Amino acid sequence: MSTAFAQICLVATLFITDVGLAMNFRGASDSVSCHSIIQSSFQEKDSQICATVAGIPIRTKFIESRVDKATKKFSLSQRRKEQLFELQLKIYIDQIIVMNFLQSKNFGAQDSELKLEWNRLQARLDRVGKAMEDYLAENDLTEDELRRELEWKLCWKKYLDNKIDDPFLREHFDRSPRKFDGTELRVAHLLVKKGAAKSPSELAENIKKQLSDQKLIWAEAVRKYSQAPTRESEGALGWIRWQGSMPENFTHAAFELKTLEISQPVETRFGVHLIRCLEVKQGKMGFLDAKDLVRQDAEKQLFAAIAAKHRKAVSIERIK
């Protein structure tokens, strides 16, 4: 796996698993970096809209600066940044969809709660001698964007406090203990790159069928069809964990496998994979040890499930 791809996966994991990233206002230095329009003085490019969701405009610079904030320690190509832009845009669109749903279920923030949160931020800024306008300018936020982030923080916390308790988390752990107990898998893969075949998915399905029918053995299939650098080592990738840097689809499919089992075709940004589980090293962490990880995963799944269920009911326009 390339270093650049590992970096992308790490940043993507940060975006996806910490849906509260943009709402962290513990102090003035903790704020998320987003581009803003301060009163009427801004360059024309700062007002460019990349999407609207339920009538709410999303500025291109707002999304770009979220990507810049999360990737400033990484050296990424322009293509990778564009991929992360689309990923972050999708997450923000989903955030708006989820917030609309929560508001419809009486989990929305009250005006008094929002005012209190705003005043707390103002008080923190006052303590360091910073004006709100300067704070907005430094973080490239409009007032509307800041209020929306504060509102999201409040309504998402309300929902989680109502939904998640210890029995809920324990049940979540028990459904998929290998995700949380430190289990490691030694895996290999066969990769059909996009563009290398008329239909990479169909080719991967055909290879899978030949393997299932025992018309082809794994080592032979990898040597003949795989386009990954690991083709000379029977596709060996080494050990992976659930909380690792592999693409999410890849990890999910791998952790469903038993020893020596081969997955159905799995698509990632690299192409279409067949994954083989070579060995399982069972983890030893119990629920209490893994509770924080379990909660993160539960929150992520709740967020994704709500967004997926209600996406079609929300008007979304992507503006190129």
N, C-alpha and C positions, 0 to 999 in steps of 0.2 A: 504494500500500500504506500503511495507517494506521501512525502511529508506535507505537501500542499493539501492533499485530500484529508490527511489526519487533522490538519489545522481547521479545515472547513467543518469536519465532523465535530470537533471540539466546540467550535463557536455555535454550530447548529444545536448541539446538546445544551449549551448555555441558554440559547434563546428558548428552546422548547421546554426544557425541564423547569426553568425559572420564569414562569409567565409573569411573575411580579417584578422582573428586572427593572422595567421602566418606572415602577412606582416606589422605588426605594428612596425615601427622603429622610434618612436618619440624620443627615446634616447637609450643609450647603455643598460640601465636597463630594457627597454621595450621589448627587442627582444624575439622572440619565442625560446624555448629550443628544439633543435634538435641535434641528434648525428652526428658527422662528421669524415671525414678522413683528417688529416692534413699531407700534402705531402705524404710520404710513411710510416710514423711511426704510425701504428695503429694495434690493435689486430685483428686477423683474423675474430672474430665474428662481428666486426664493419662493415665489408664489405659484410655481408650476405644480399642477395637481397630477398625481399618478393614478388615483382611483377615488371613487366615492362609494360609501357604504351607508345605506339607509339615509342618503342625503348628506352625509358627513364627508367633507372633502379631506383627502389625505395628501399632504404635500410631499413631493419627491424628496426635498431636502430633509424633511422630518425622518423619512425612512433611511436615507443615505447616512445621516449622522448617527442613527442607531447602529448601523453596520460599522461605521468608523469607530464608534466607541468600543464596540465589542472586539474589533479586529486590530486595534492600534498596536498591539504587541506582535502581530503576525505580519509576515511578508506574503501578500497574496497578489495574484495576477488580476488584471482587470476582469477577466472572464469569471474568476472565482468571486470577485466582489459583486458582479452582476447576479451570480447565482444566489449569493447571500442576500442581496437586495430583494429578490423575488421571494425568498424564504421569509425574510423579516416582514415584508409587506403582507404575505399570507397570514402570518401570526398576528399582525396588528388588525387585519380585517377580521380574523376570527375573534380577537379580543372584543371588537365592537359588537359582533354578532352575539357573543356570550353575554356581554353587558346588557344588551337590549333584552335578551331573554330573562336575565336576573331581575331587571327592572320590572318586567311584566309579572314576575312572581313575588313582588314585594321585597326584593333584596336590594333595591336601589338605595342610593345614599340620600338622606334627607338634607334639605338646604342647611339646616343647623349643623349637621355633621360635616358637610362640605366646608362651611364657613369656619368651623373649629379647626379642621385640618389645614385650611389656608392660613389661619391666624397662627397656628403652630409653626408653620414654615416661615411666616413673616417674623415671628419672634426669634427663630434661629438665625435668620438673616440679620435682624437688628443686633443680636449679640456679637456678630462679627463685623458690624458696620457696613452691611451691604444692602443696597436698595433693591426692591423687587424688580424694577426695570433692568438693573444691572444683572441680576440673577437670570432673568429671562434672556437677556442679550448673550450672556456668557454660555448659556445652555441652549441657545437657539430655539427657544420655545415661544409660542404665542400664549396669551392668557387662556384661550379656549383649549389649547392642547394640554396645558398644565392642569386646568380644571378637570379635563377629561381623564387625565392620569390619576389625579387624586380621587375622582369619583370611582374609577375602576378599582383602585386599591381598597376603597371602603366596601363596595358591593361584593367583590370577590371574597374578601375576608368574612363578610356576613354569611355568604353562602357556605364557605368551607366550615365555619364554626358550627353551622346548622347541620351540615352533612357528615362531617368526619368526626368520629370518636374512636376510642380504642377497639371496640368490637368490629367496627367497620374496617379499621386498618389490619386487625388480625385476620379477618376473613380475606382481605386483599392479599396478605402474605401467604396464607394457606393455599390460595388458588394457584400460585406460581412461586413456590419457595426458591426454585433455582435462580430466579431473577435477583434475589436479595441475600441469599445465604453465603455468597462468595463462591458459588460453583463456577468452575472454569471448564471450558470445552476446548479440546484440540481439534481443529477443523482443517479441511482442505476445500478448495473450490475449483470449479471449471467456469471460465468466463468467456461468453460470446459478446464481443464489443458491439455497440451500436454502429450501424453502417457497415459492419463486416459481413453481414448476410442480409438478404432481402427481408427476412423476418427473424431477428435474433430469438424472439420468444418461441416461434415455431421450431427453429433448429434446436433450441434447448429442450423443448418438449420431446422432440424426436430422439435426442440423445438419452434423455431420461427414460423413455420407453425402451430403448435398446438395452439400457442398464437393468431395468426392471425385468425384461424378458431374458436376461442373461445372454444376450447376443453380443454384449460388449462388457469388458471389465473396466473398472474405474481408471486404472493407470493408463490403459490404452486410450480411453476416451479423452483423458486430459491431454495426452501427447498429441492426439489427432486433432482435437477441436479447440482446446483452450488457447486464448490469446493473452493470457496473463503471464508475467515473468515467472510465475511459480510452475509453469507447465513442465519444467525439467525436474521438478521435485514432487511430482504427482499432485500438484496443486496445494501443497502444504502451506498453511498460514500461521501455524503455531497455536498458542493458547489465547482464547478470548474470554472476556467477562461481560456480563450484562451492562455494567457501567463502564463501557470501554469506548474506543474511538471508531469502531466499525459503523457503517451506515445502519440506521435504525431497522430498515427492512431486512437487512442481512442478519443482524443480531436476533431479531424476533424469530426468523425462520430457523436459525441455527439452534436456538434454545428449545425448539419444539422437537428436535431430533433425538432419537435414541442412538446408542453406539452403533456405528457402521451404517446407519440409515442415511439416505440421500434425499434432499429436499426436492420439492417441486421448483420450477424456475422462479427465481427471485430477481426483480428488477431494481437496480440502483442507478445512480448517475453514470456509472462506468459501463453498464451494459446489463446482460442477463446472466445470473449465476446459478449453478447447481452447487449445493453445499453438502459436504459429507462430514458427519461427526465421527472422528476417529477414536476419541477417548473422553471420558467424563471424570473430572476430579470434583467430587462432591464437597460443597461448602459446609462449614460448621457453625455459621452464625445463626442464632435464633431470632425470634421476632423482636425481642427487646433490643438486641444488638443492632438490628437493621431497621429499627422503627423510623428513623429519619429518612432513609432511602425509600421505605414503603410509602411514607406520606408524600414524598416528592412524586413518586410514580402514580399514586392515587390521584393527586391533584392534576397531574398531566393528563391522565386518562379522562377525568371528569371534564376538563377543559376541552379536550379533543372531541369527546362524545357530544357535548352540548353544541359545539360549533358545527359538527357534521350533521346533526339532526335538524338544525334550524337554518342552515346556510341557504337552502332553496327558498326560504320564506323572506329573505332579505334581498333588497335590490343592491346589486354590486356592479359597478362599471369600472373596468380597467381602462385607463387612458394612457396610450403610448405617446 
